[in-house]
Amino acid sequence: MSLPVNIDDFRRATRRRLPRIVFDFLEGGALDEITLRSNITDLAALRLRQSVMSDVSGIDLSTTVLGQTLRTPVLISPMGLLSLFHRDADVALARAARAAGTVFVHSAWSGAPLQKVAAAAPGAVWCQAAIWPDQRLVDQHLDRAEEADVPVLVLAGDVAVSSKRERDLRNGFTMQARPALRGVLNAATKPRWVANFLFGPKITFGDQSIDGRAMNIREMGEFMETENDAVTWDDVIRIRKRWRGKLAIKGVMTAQDARRAVDVGVDAIFVSNHGGRQFDAQPSTVSALPEIVQAVDGQAEVLVDGGIRRGSDIVKVRALGATAGLIGRPAVYGLVHSGEAGVTAVLDILRDETATALAFTGNITLNALSTSALSTSALAPGTNDAYPRARHTLQTP
Ligand SMILES: Cc1cc2nc3c(=O)[nH]c(=O)nc-3n(C[C@H](O)[C@H](O)[C@H](O)COP(=O)(O)O)c2cc1C
């Protein structure tokens, strides 16, 4: 089998290796998956301007994100339940991020304890929390993050309600100790995954209970259902007062919410639609980015994820004013392919592609980018200067 040369090669290898039920859990989104697809197609529709004879020797991709200097300008977004994909998932992601000189965000719904993941990759792990109904749980999470010397807390703002993921419903994907029977039957054709899953270490969750007791996967499923649909900005204010490190709020998709977040003192706005997994009636993240950058007006950093599959996507979001871009699914494709080495390969590919795209724009640093690097032919007339015209092709990516 030939080596993957791009992210989509890794994606196809992942599809071959995972049982359908597990691949669909990774790949799928809410309802018709329109938002999920538009994350990718809107980024692709945005074009960069080529500049020649500009001496692009000495490209430097290093960038500072929330006080940390990163060698690779691609971070890894928080993802829960990664133990389904690899037995050392979070540790492998964190180590690969550290080796590449970037950051991995540990999910609040991870099966691997934050302490363990942070210790495996000192300085390269941020932590994600949610505002759970039981305030003690939130506080416990913050304490744990502080003890682990985590510099940045990412607060998930888009999980007050859960969505309908129709692939999971059709496949019978539930949070049980073992996947649903239909999934197992299909899994018979994926012996490596089945061996790991059935005979590997039991998947438990220790960070989510008040008494520190490790929950099993079914209990975790019940816990995940206890969304706090009564969350307000007052909860963010309380956390802001309590958390001494940097604070980012994830799931901001409008200028109005971004302003509100700045007003309550967050350090970063994390533009995200959860990779299209939550609310399927909203725009792509790249199309929401310009109004948010404008509204924030330099008072906070702007991070963005959703649909980043090429280094040129990193150049595009930087040109639109984001400090950094993050990847979700692509990191898992690397993980499924070959564990930590696969994640390293994914980050290497994205870094190399970023350097090449940057050079073609005639720049040698990401800081030099501005909206002038974007081709006006891809901009919607009469609106925000840098508003990418959405050209939804509605093909499965
Ligand atoms: C399998 C999976 C699990 C996820 N779990 C979480 C999570 O626990 N917390 C969170 O804030 N976002 C979660 N997300 C969303 C990601 O953080 C990120 O926003 C999204 O994957 C980015 O889009 P991309 O996959 O197109 O790069 C998850 C995404 C996937 C694919």
The ligand as a MOL file (V3000), in Angstrom:
LIG
                    3D

  0  0  0     0  0            999 V3000
M  V30 BEGIN CTAB
M  V30 COUNTS 31 33 0 0 0
M  V30 BEGIN ATOM
M  V30 1 C -14.8840 12.2970 17.1420 0
M  V30 2 C -15.0090 13.7380 17.5450 0
M  V30 3 C -15.1550 14.0480 18.8760 0
M  V30 4 C -15.2580 15.3960 19.2780 0
M  V30 5 N -15.3360 15.6720 20.6140 0
M  V30 6 C -15.3130 16.9700 21.0160 0
M  V30 7 C -15.2310 17.2730 22.3880 0
M  V30 8 O -15.1480 16.4040 23.2430 0
M  V30 9 N -15.2260 18.5870 22.7470 0
M  V30 10 C -15.2680 19.5970 21.8130 0
M  V30 11 O -15.2830 20.7720 22.1850 0
M  V30 12 N -15.3120 19.3210 20.4970 0
M  V30 13 C -15.3110 18.0450 20.0750 0
M  V30 14 N -15.2940 17.7580 18.7380 0
M  V30 15 C -15.1860 18.8560 17.7650 0
M  V30 16 C -13.7090 19.1940 17.5080 0
M  V30 17 O -13.1140 19.7860 18.6450 0
M  V30 18 C -13.5340 20.1750 16.3420 0
M  V30 19 O -14.3020 21.3390 16.6050 0
M  V30 20 C -13.8980 19.6330 14.9750 0
M  V30 21 O -13.5670 18.2590 14.8570 0
M  V30 22 C -13.1580 20.4380 13.9020 0
M  V30 23 O -13.5360 20.0680 12.6350 0
M  V30 24 P -12.7020 19.0570 11.6970 0
M  V30 25 O -12.9060 17.7010 12.2510 0
M  V30 26 O -13.3440 19.2610 10.3600 0
M  V30 27 O -11.2530 19.4910 11.7080 0
M  V30 28 C -15.2230 16.4270 18.3100 0
M  V30 29 C -15.0530 16.0920 16.9650 0
M  V30 30 C -14.9380 14.7730 16.5820 0
M  V30 31 C -14.7160 14.4620 15.1250 0
M  V30 END ATOM
M  V30 BEGIN BOND
M  V30 1 1 1 2
M  V30 2 1 2 3
M  V30 3 2 2 30
M  V30 4 2 3 4
M  V30 5 1 4 5
M  V30 6 1 4 28
M  V30 7 2 5 6
M  V30 8 1 6 7
M  V30 9 1 6 13
M  V30 10 2 7 8
M  V30 11 1 7 9
M  V30 12 1 9 10
M  V30 13 2 10 11
M  V30 14 1 10 12
M  V30 15 2 12 13
M  V30 16 1 13 14
M  V30 17 1 14 15
M  V30 18 1 14 28
M  V30 19 1 15 16
M  V30 20 1 16 17
M  V30 21 1 16 18
M  V30 22 1 18 19
M  V30 23 1 18 20
M  V30 24 1 20 21
M  V30 25 1 20 22
M  V30 26 1 22 23
M  V30 27 1 23 24
M  V30 28 2 24 25
M  V30 29 1 24 26
M  V30 30 1 24 27
M  V30 31 2 28 29
M  V30 32 1 29 30
M  V30 33 1 30 31
M  V30 END BOND
M  V30 END CTAB
M  END
